[in-house]
């Protein structure tokens, strides 16, 4: 069994400011019911720092034996990095409160007066995120991507400023990777391109057996319908088509006859999530169920 370790650092939410969300507008139908996948082997909670450290085992999907052993790669050729170059650490200075694009309370540093931003606690320590016109902006050419929206019942969905998902039972049906516009988005699996056009902004859908992998909000599209692709082939480039914040919406669905199940991609992606930057934003926290992103339930729709 595949094993990996996940550490998420949380942050208490005390204030809300109405700024755009990175989560995309839903374009699908009917939420039916929920279905669980996997269970944690150990979980510890330290309430003093709101940290959840969980060791989990990759679950077997509650589908058919033919498709129960799916593994995906992260859809980028580069690791997670956000350089925070234009922010000056507020350490030793009493910071003022500020909310980010998801409304999370964070600490405002001096930063750059032309690119104001926020300080966020992350699983890799405090980091600065520059914001311009209500969206994250990269401040360094080495910036790549960070997690800005898990799969499941995200706390951000319950906030007034955020897009709602009634057809999915107020759940997010994918992972959002925020990042620097223009970085390569590569295929997480082998398969055939069955859609390349406008759906969730510029969108590519790759069929892999009974699974469909969706790549949304692309800056551009580098594949054609009917094309056979391999793991790591270029899909397009990260963008903000059909949304505000530049990010990749990465979605996995099981589709067979009349069955359509939104699949949690977190335990399927072959990555050490500790190495990915994960801000303590409402889009990375949950209003229901487990605090572990890998244990969020698949659901029919």
Secondary structure, DSSP 8 states (H G I E B T S, - for coil): --EEEEEEE------------SS----------EE----EEEEEEETTTTEEEEEEE----SS-GGGS---B--S-SS------TT----TTS--EEEE-TT--EEEE---BTTB-EEEEEETTEEEEEEEETTEE---STT--EEE---SBSBGGGGSTTS---GGGTS-B-SEEEEE-TT-EEE-SS-EEEEEEEESSSEEEEEEETTEEEEEEEEEEE---TT-EE-TT-EEEEE--TTSSS-EEEEEEEEEETTEEEEE--GGGB-S-GGGS-BB--GGGSBSSS-S-GGG--EEE-
